Amino acid sequence: LTEISPGIFYGLAERGGTNNDGTLFEYNLNTSTFTKKIDFELDTTGENPNVNLFLASNVNLYGSLQDGPLGEGTIFEYLPGATDVQVVVDFEKALSGAQPQEQLAVGPNGKIYGTTFQKGSNNQGTLFEFDPVTEVFTLLHDFTTDAQGEQLEGPLVIIGDMVYGVASEGGSVNGSVENGTLFSYNLTTNTFNVEYTFDNSTGRNPGIGLILSSQWTLIGNTFNGGPDGGGVLYEYDVNTG
């Protein structure tokens, strides 16, 4: 749930509603009142929200939907209290990627960042930026080689002008390209870099994105690998690598 003012929460349901495509709802903790605000619909807004809502610098809420009118998902904007949403990005697989993933992230510049799970020019996913003020969508990076990673997982973490994320597959260690990567993108220089390639001994296939610790390190987990093969919890120091 996302609290926009004391006791006022907004949230998303992946299924259900009039069209069984999911809903956006409000809950007022002060009055114990639940109100359905939006019924999502595939052909107009897109369907099946798969992230949390978050409040952007323009005080509107943003979220993403797994499928959309073009078949590849949408990002929507919602003014708290309204009875409709505005689709601000309608993903098209070859140009922008498909299936926006997990939690969107907002940078210190007020812009929104996210990844798509797949598609792009090589069907490996994309990293994108959206400016809620100008409503300009920018494709920052198209994952085009196995070594860079594929099947991107959210959420991202933004530290200053650096965006960090993980891919659950791809990378290259001793000829293997299936263990996953931890990557960065520099917003100032517009450069992409693979920070770490996962391997079986220390954990592989990160199944969810990153969180930022109080020591300004990145924390995540993997589905597989490690001494017992059952995955690991890891920490990555962005300063030392």
C-alpha positions in Angstrom: 0.0 0.0 0.0 1.1 3.6 -0.7 0.2 6.2 1.9 -0.4 9.6 0.2 -1.5 11.5 3.3 -2.1 10.5 7.0 -4.3 7.5 7.0 -5.1 7.5 3.2 -3.8 4.5 1.4 -3.9 3.4 -2.3 -3.2 -0.1 -3.6 -3.6 -2.4 -6.5 -5.2 -5.8 -7.0 -3.8 -8.0 -9.8 -7.2 -9.7 -10.6 -10.8 -9.1 -10.0 -13.0 -6.1 -10.6 -15.7 -5.7 -13.2 -13.4 -7.0 -16.0 -11.3 -9.4 -13.9 -8.3 -7.3 -15.1 -7.5 -5.9 -11.6 -8.4 -2.7 -9.7 -7.0 0.3 -8.0 -8.5 1.1 -4.6 -8.4 3.5 -1.7 -8.6 2.7 2.0 -9.2 5.4 4.5 -7.8 4.3 7.9 -9.4 7.2 9.7 -13.0 6.1 8.7 -12.3 2.4 7.9 -13.7 3.0 4.4 -12.7 0.9 1.4 -13.4 2.4 -2.1 -12.7 0.8 -5.5 -11.6 3.6 -7.7 -10.6 2.0 -11.0 -11.5 -1.1 -12.9 -8.6 -1.9 -15.3 -9.6 -3.1 -18.8 -7.2 -4.6 -21.3 -8.2 -2.7 -24.4 -8.1 0.8 -22.8 -5.8 0.9 -19.8 -4.1 -2.5 -19.8 -4.6 -5.2 -17.3 -3.1 -7.0 -14.2 -1.0 -4.6 -12.2 2.2 -6.2 -10.9 3.9 -3.4 -8.9 3.3 -1.1 -6.0 2.0 2.4 -6.7 4.4 5.3 -5.9 4.0 9.0 -5.5 6.1 11.0 -8.0 7.4 14.6 -7.8 4.2 15.9 -9.5 2.1 14.4 -6.6 0.5 11.9 -9.0 0.6 8.1 -8.5 2.3 5.8 -11.1 2.1 2.1 -11.7 2.5 -0.5 -14.4 0.3 -3.2 -16.0 1.6 -6.5 -17.4 -0.5 -6.3 -20.6 -1.8 -3.4 -22.6 -3.7 -2.4 -25.8 -0.5 -3.2 -27.8 -0.1 -6.4 -25.9 3.1 -5.6 -24.0 2.1 -3.7 -20.9 1.5 0.0 -19.9 2.6 2.6 -17.4 -0.3 4.6 -16.0 -0.7 7.9 -14.1 -3.4 8.4 -11.5 -4.5 11.6 -9.8 -5.5 10.6 -6.2 -9.3 10.7 -5.9 -10.0 10.5 -9.6 -12.2 7.9 -11.3 -9.9 7.2 -14.3 -6.3 6.7 -15.2 -4.1 8.0 -18.0 -1.9 5.6 -19.9 1.4 7.4 -20.3 3.5 4.6 -21.9 2.1 1.8 -24.0 4.9 -0.7 -24.6 5.6 -2.0 -28.0 7.9 -5.0 -28.0 10.5 -4.2 -30.6 11.0 -0.5 -29.7 10.5 -0.3 -26.0 10.4 -3.8 -24.5 7.6 -5.8 -23.0 6.1 -6.5 -19.6 7.3 -3.7 -17.3 8.6 -5.4 -14.2 8.2 -4.9 -10.5 8.5 -1.7 -8.6 9.3 1.5 -10.6 12.0 3.7 -9.1 12.2 7.5 -8.9 15.5 9.2 -9.2 16.7 12.4 -7.4 15.9 14.2 -10.7 12.2 13.3 -10.3 12.3 10.9 -13.3 10.9 7.4 -13.2 13.1 4.3 -14.0 12.2 0.7 -14.7 12.9 -2.4 -16.7 10.9 -4.7 -19.0 11.2 -8.4 -18.5 11.7 -9.2 -22.1 11.5 -8.0 -25.8 13.5 -5.1 -27.1 15.6 -5.7 -30.2 17.0 -9.0 -29.0 14.2 -10.2 -26.7 16.3 -9.8 -23.6 14.6 -6.8 -22.0 15.2 -3.0 -21.7 16.0 -0.3 -19.2 13.9 2.9 -19.5 13.3 6.4 -18.2 10.0 8.3 -18.0 9.7 12.0 -17.2 6.4 12.6 -15.5 6.6 16.4 -16.1 7.2 16.3 -19.8 5.8 12.8 -20.4 8.8 11.8 -22.4 9.8 8.1 -22.5 13.4 7.3 -23.2 14.9 3.9 -23.9 18.2 4.0 -21.9 19.5 0.5 -22.7 18.5 -2.4 -24.9 20.0 -5.6 -23.6 21.4 -7.1 -26.8 24.0 -9.7 -25.7 23.9 -12.7 -23.4 26.9 -11.3 -21.5 24.9 -8.3 -20.4 22.1 -10.3 -18.9 18.5 -11.2 -19.8 15.2 -11.6 -18.0 15.5 -8.4 -15.9 14.1 -8.3 -12.4 13.0 -5.3 -10.3 13.2 -3.3 -8.3 16.0 -1.0 -9.3 18.1 1.0 -6.8 19.2 4.6 -7.7 22.2 6.1 -5.9 23.0 9.6 -7.2 23.4 9.3 -10.9 23.8 5.5 -10.9 21.0 3.0 -11.5 21.6 -0.5 -10.4 19.6 -3.7 -11.2 19.9 -7.4 -11.8 19.1 -9.9 -14.6 18.1 -13.4 -13.6 19.9 -15.1 -16.5 22.7 -14.3 -18.9 26.3 -13.2 -18.1 29.4 -15.1 -19.0 31.5 -17.1 -16.6 33.7 -19.9 -17.9 31.5 -20.2 -21.0 28.2 -20.3 -19.1 25.6 -17.7 -19.9 22.8 -18.6 -17.5 23.7 -17.4 -14.0 22.6 -13.7 -14.2 24.3 -10.3 -13.8 24.2 -7.2 -11.6 24.5 -4.1 -13.8 24.7 -0.4 -13.6 23.8 2.5 -15.8 25.4 6.0 -15.4 22.8 8.7 -16.1 25.4 11.4 -16.5 27.6 9.5 -19.1 24.8 7.3 -20.5 27.0 4.2 -20.1 26.0 0.6 -19.2 28.3 -1.7 -17.2 28.1 -5.2 -15.9 29.2 -4.9 -12.3 29.1 -8.5 -11.3 28.4 -11.8 -13.1 26.9 -14.5 -10.8 28.3 -18.0 -10.6 27.1 -21.2 -9.1 29.6 -21.2 -6.1 28.5 -17.9 -4.7 24.9 -17.9 -5.9 23.2 -17.7 -9.3 19.9 -16.5 -10.8 18.9 -13.5 -8.8 15.1 -13.9 -8.5 14.2 -10.4 -7.3 15.8 -7.0 -7.6 17.8 -5.0 -5.1 17.3 -3.0 -1.9 19.6 -0.3 -0.5 21.0 -1.0 3.0 21.6 1.7 5.7 25.3 1.3 4.8 24.6 2.2 1.2 25.3 -1.2 -0.1 23.0 -3.3 -2.3 21.2 -6.4 -0.9 19.6 -9.2 -2.9 19.1 -12.9 -3.1 19.4 -15.7 -5.6 17.2 -18.6 -6.4 20.0 -21.1 -6.9 23.7 -21.8 -6.2 25.8 -21.4 -3.1 27.3 -24.1 -0.9 24.0 -26.0 -0.6 22.5 -25.1 -4.0 19.5 -23.5 -2.5 20.4 -19.8 -3.2 22.1 -17.1 -1.2 21.5 -13.7 0.4 24.2 -11.4 -0.9 25.6 -7.9 -0.3 27.3 -5.8 -3.0 29.5 -2.8 -2.2 29.2 -0.3 -5.1 32.4 1.5 -4.1 34.7 -1.6 -3.9 33.0 -3.9 -6.3 
